[in-house]
Amino acid sequence: MAFVYILKCSDNSYYVGSTINLTQRIEEHNNGMGANYTKKRLPVELVYFEECQSIETAFERERQIHGWSRKKKEALINNLHDKLPSLSKRYT
């Protein structure tokens, strides 16, 4: 089991990551042992996560979400899945 997650940073930006131990990883971020991006934007708050079958699948999903706009990430965070297609860059 693995996870993809979204953190809200102290500057209100979002960080997307993946891990096999969500609790430990959030602690690492908040202790300054996470990504360089979050080290400069502490504290961080977990605002979204989803379970994946493997770390490879979680990483693929992480890469997908990285490319999304802020509005699309916020729709995901707020469980507004019906809005995701219209927020896609390729939506017609």
Biotite code that builds the C-alpha atoms (Angstrom):
import biotite.structure as struc

atoms = struc.array([
    struc.Atom([0.000, 0.000, 0.000], chain_id="A", res_id=1, res_name="MET", atom_name="CA", element="C"),
    struc.Atom([1.171, 3.505, -0.807], chain_id="A", res_id=2, res_name="ALA", atom_name="CA", element="C"),
    struc.Atom([-0.248, 7.006, -0.773], chain_id="A", res_id=3, res_name="PHE", atom_name="CA", element="C"),
    struc.Atom([-0.286, 10.149, -2.850], chain_id="A", res_id=4, res_name="VAL", atom_name="CA", element="C"),
    struc.Atom([-0.898, 13.266, -0.793], chain_id="A", res_id=5, res_name="TYR", atom_name="CA", element="C"),
    struc.Atom([-1.290, 17.023, -0.969], chain_id="A", res_id=6, res_name="ILE", atom_name="CA", element="C"),
    struc.Atom([0.060, 19.347, 1.698], chain_id="A", res_id=7, res_name="LEU", atom_name="CA", element="C"),
    struc.Atom([-0.939, 22.945, 2.199], chain_id="A", res_id=8, res_name="LYS", atom_name="CA", element="C"),
    struc.Atom([2.136, 24.975, 3.075], chain_id="A", res_id=9, res_name="CYS", atom_name="CA", element="C"),
    struc.Atom([2.347, 28.031, 5.331], chain_id="A", res_id=10, res_name="SER", atom_name="CA", element="C"),
    struc.Atom([2.419, 30.300, 2.257], chain_id="A", res_id=11, res_name="ASP", atom_name="CA", element="C"),
    struc.Atom([-0.845, 28.672, 1.023], chain_id="A", res_id=12, res_name="ASN", atom_name="CA", element="C"),
    struc.Atom([0.904, 26.834, -1.796], chain_id="A", res_id=13, res_name="SER", atom_name="CA", element="C"),
    struc.Atom([0.391, 23.109, -2.362], chain_id="A", res_id=14, res_name="TYR", atom_name="CA", element="C"),
    struc.Atom([2.945, 20.325, -2.351], chain_id="A", res_id=15, res_name="TYR", atom_name="CA", element="C"),
    struc.Atom([2.160, 16.942, -3.908], chain_id="A", res_id=16, res_name="VAL", atom_name="CA", element="C"),
    struc.Atom([4.060, 13.839, -2.830], chain_id="A", res_id=17, res_name="GLY", atom_name="CA", element="C"),
    struc.Atom([3.920, 10.068, -2.525], chain_id="A", res_id=18, res_name="SER", atom_name="CA", element="C"),
    struc.Atom([5.006, 7.676, 0.206], chain_id="A", res_id=19, res_name="THR", atom_name="CA", element="C"),
    struc.Atom([4.505, 4.249, 1.741], chain_id="A", res_id=20, res_name="ILE", atom_name="CA", element="C"),
    struc.Atom([4.127, 5.666, 5.274], chain_id="A", res_id=21, res_name="ASN", atom_name="CA", element="C"),
    struc.Atom([1.895, 8.730, 5.311], chain_id="A", res_id=22, res_name="LEU", atom_name="CA", element="C"),
    struc.Atom([2.073, 9.522, 9.032], chain_id="A", res_id=23, res_name="THR", atom_name="CA", element="C"),
    struc.Atom([5.861, 9.321, 9.109], chain_id="A", res_id=24, res_name="GLN", atom_name="CA", element="C"),
    struc.Atom([6.233, 11.370, 5.942], chain_id="A", res_id=25, res_name="ARG", atom_name="CA", element="C"),
    struc.Atom([4.052, 14.222, 7.238], chain_id="A", res_id=26, res_name="ILE", atom_name="CA", element="C"),
    struc.Atom([6.120, 14.274, 10.441], chain_id="A", res_id=27, res_name="GLU", atom_name="CA", element="C"),
    struc.Atom([9.301, 14.394, 8.361], chain_id="A", res_id=28, res_name="GLU", atom_name="CA", element="C"),
    struc.Atom([7.980, 17.350, 6.379], chain_id="A", res_id=29, res_name="HIS", atom_name="CA", element="C"),
    struc.Atom([7.020, 19.259, 9.527], chain_id="A", res_id=30, res_name="ASN", atom_name="CA", element="C"),
    struc.Atom([10.379, 18.472, 11.149], chain_id="A", res_id=31, res_name="ASN", atom_name="CA", element="C"),
    struc.Atom([12.248, 19.976, 8.189], chain_id="A", res_id=32, res_name="GLY", atom_name="CA", element="C"),
    struc.Atom([13.360, 16.574, 6.866], chain_id="A", res_id=33, res_name="MET", atom_name="CA", element="C"),
    struc.Atom([11.016, 16.563, 3.872], chain_id="A", res_id=34, res_name="GLY", atom_name="CA", element="C"),
    struc.Atom([11.431, 18.081, 0.453], chain_id="A", res_id=35, res_name="ALA", atom_name="CA", element="C"),
    struc.Atom([13.393, 21.298, -0.001], chain_id="A", res_id=36, res_name="ASN", atom_name="CA", element="C"),
    struc.Atom([10.149, 22.952, -1.116], chain_id="A", res_id=37, res_name="TYR", atom_name="CA", element="C"),
    struc.Atom([8.382, 22.286, 2.180], chain_id="A", res_id=38, res_name="THR", atom_name="CA", element="C"),
    struc.Atom([11.414, 23.050, 4.363], chain_id="A", res_id=39, res_name="LYS", atom_name="CA", element="C"),
    struc.Atom([11.028, 26.709, 3.462], chain_id="A", res_id=40, res_name="LYS", atom_name="CA", element="C"),
    struc.Atom([7.239, 26.730, 3.962], chain_id="A", res_id=41, res_name="ARG", atom_name="CA", element="C"),
    struc.Atom([6.640, 25.192, 7.393], chain_id="A", res_id=42, res_name="LEU", atom_name="CA", element="C"),
    struc.Atom([4.387, 24.189, 8.936], chain_id="A", res_id=43, res_name="PRO", atom_name="CA", element="C"),
    struc.Atom([2.522, 22.061, 6.420], chain_id="A", res_id=44, res_name="VAL", atom_name="CA", element="C"),
    struc.Atom([-0.935, 20.563, 6.737], chain_id="A", res_id=45, res_name="GLU", atom_name="CA", element="C"),
    struc.Atom([-2.228, 17.395, 5.104], chain_id="A", res_id=46, res_name="LEU", atom_name="CA", element="C"),
    struc.Atom([-5.282, 18.394, 3.061], chain_id="A", res_id=47, res_name="VAL", atom_name="CA", element="C"),
    struc.Atom([-5.733, 15.342, 0.798], chain_id="A", res_id=48, res_name="TYR", atom_name="CA", element="C"),
    struc.Atom([-4.564, 11.785, 0.335], chain_id="A", res_id=49, res_name="PHE", atom_name="CA", element="C"),
    struc.Atom([-5.547, 8.697, -1.573], chain_id="A", res_id=50, res_name="GLU", atom_name="CA", element="C"),
    struc.Atom([-4.420, 5.100, -1.313], chain_id="A", res_id=51, res_name="GLU", atom_name="CA", element="C"),
    struc.Atom([-2.675, 3.382, -4.198], chain_id="A", res_id=52, res_name="CYS", atom_name="CA", element="C"),
    struc.Atom([-1.801, -0.257, -4.779], chain_id="A", res_id=53, res_name="GLN", atom_name="CA", element="C"),
    struc.Atom([1.940, 0.379, -5.052], chain_id="A", res_id=54, res_name="SER", atom_name="CA", element="C"),
    struc.Atom([4.511, 3.146, -4.690], chain_id="A", res_id=55, res_name="ILE", atom_name="CA", element="C"),
    struc.Atom([4.891, 3.113, -8.479], chain_id="A", res_id=56, res_name="GLU", atom_name="CA", element="C"),
    struc.Atom([1.175, 3.802, -8.909], chain_id="A", res_id=57, res_name="THR", atom_name="CA", element="C"),
    struc.Atom([1.315, 6.521, -6.239], chain_id="A", res_id=58, res_name="ALA", atom_name="CA", element="C"),
    struc.Atom([4.275, 8.138, -7.996], chain_id="A", res_id=59, res_name="PHE", atom_name="CA", element="C"),
    struc.Atom([2.433, 8.084, -11.340], chain_id="A", res_id=60, res_name="GLU", atom_name="CA", element="C"),
    struc.Atom([-0.593, 9.737, -9.712], chain_id="A", res_id=61, res_name="ARG", atom_name="CA", element="C"),
    struc.Atom([1.693, 12.293, -8.037], chain_id="A", res_id=62, res_name="GLU", atom_name="CA", element="C"),
    struc.Atom([3.154, 13.233, -11.412], chain_id="A", res_id=63, res_name="ARG", atom_name="CA", element="C"),
    struc.Atom([-0.352, 13.578, -12.857], chain_id="A", res_id=64, res_name="GLN", atom_name="CA", element="C"),
    struc.Atom([-1.534, 15.895, -10.071], chain_id="A", res_id=65, res_name="ILE", atom_name="CA", element="C"),
    struc.Atom([1.686, 17.958, -10.283], chain_id="A", res_id=66, res_name="HIS", atom_name="CA", element="C"),
    struc.Atom([0.606, 19.122, -13.726], chain_id="A", res_id=67, res_name="GLY", atom_name="CA", element="C"),
    struc.Atom([-2.785, 20.321, -12.547], chain_id="A", res_id=68, res_name="TRP", atom_name="CA", element="C"),
    struc.Atom([-3.765, 23.921, -11.965], chain_id="A", res_id=69, res_name="SER", atom_name="CA", element="C"),
    struc.Atom([-4.356, 25.194, -8.451], chain_id="A", res_id=70, res_name="ARG", atom_name="CA", element="C"),
    struc.Atom([-8.121, 25.252, -9.106], chain_id="A", res_id=71, res_name="LYS", atom_name="CA", element="C"),
    struc.Atom([-8.118, 21.635, -10.210], chain_id="A", res_id=72, res_name="LYS", atom_name="CA", element="C"),
    struc.Atom([-6.094, 20.573, -7.154], chain_id="A", res_id=73, res_name="LYS", atom_name="CA", element="C"),
    struc.Atom([-8.569, 22.417, -4.932], chain_id="A", res_id=74, res_name="GLU", atom_name="CA", element="C"),
    struc.Atom([-11.491, 20.641, -6.615], chain_id="A", res_id=75, res_name="ALA", atom_name="CA", element="C"),
    struc.Atom([-9.798, 17.317, -5.814], chain_id="A", res_id=76, res_name="LEU", atom_name="CA", element="C"),
    struc.Atom([-9.094, 18.392, -2.222], chain_id="A", res_id=77, res_name="ILE", atom_name="CA", element="C"),
    struc.Atom([-12.728, 19.471, -1.791], chain_id="A", res_id=78, res_name="ASN", atom_name="CA", element="C"),
    struc.Atom([-14.069, 16.226, -3.297], chain_id="A", res_id=79, res_name="ASN", atom_name="CA", element="C"),
    struc.Atom([-15.620, 18.045, -6.266], chain_id="A", res_id=80, res_name="LEU", atom_name="CA", element="C"),
    struc.Atom([-14.833, 15.275, -8.742], chain_id="A", res_id=81, res_name="HIS", atom_name="CA", element="C"),
    struc.Atom([-17.571, 16.395, -11.142], chain_id="A", res_id=82, res_name="ASP", atom_name="CA", element="C"),
    struc.Atom([-15.648, 19.663, -11.704], chain_id="A", res_id=83, res_name="LYS", atom_name="CA", element="C"),
    struc.Atom([-12.324, 18.001, -12.592], chain_id="A", res_id=84, res_name="LEU", atom_name="CA", element="C"),
    struc.Atom([-12.999, 17.531, -16.336], chain_id="A", res_id=85, res_name="PRO", atom_name="CA", element="C"),
    struc.Atom([-13.985, 21.163, -16.864], chain_id="A", res_id=86, res_name="SER", atom_name="CA", element="C"),
    struc.Atom([-10.785, 22.283, -15.104], chain_id="A", res_id=87, res_name="LEU", atom_name="CA", element="C"),
    struc.Atom([-8.629, 20.214, -17.426], chain_id="A", res_id=88, res_name="SER", atom_name="CA", element="C"),
    struc.Atom([-6.469, 22.103, -19.921], chain_id="A", res_id=89, res_name="LYS", atom_name="CA", element="C"),
    struc.Atom([-7.550, 19.711, -22.678], chain_id="A", res_id=90, res_name="ARG", atom_name="CA", element="C"),
    struc.Atom([-11.257, 19.811, -21.864], chain_id="A", res_id=91, res_name="TYR", atom_name="CA", element="C"),
    struc.Atom([-13.433, 20.874, -24.815], chain_id="A", res_id=92, res_name="THR", atom_name="CA", element="C"),
])
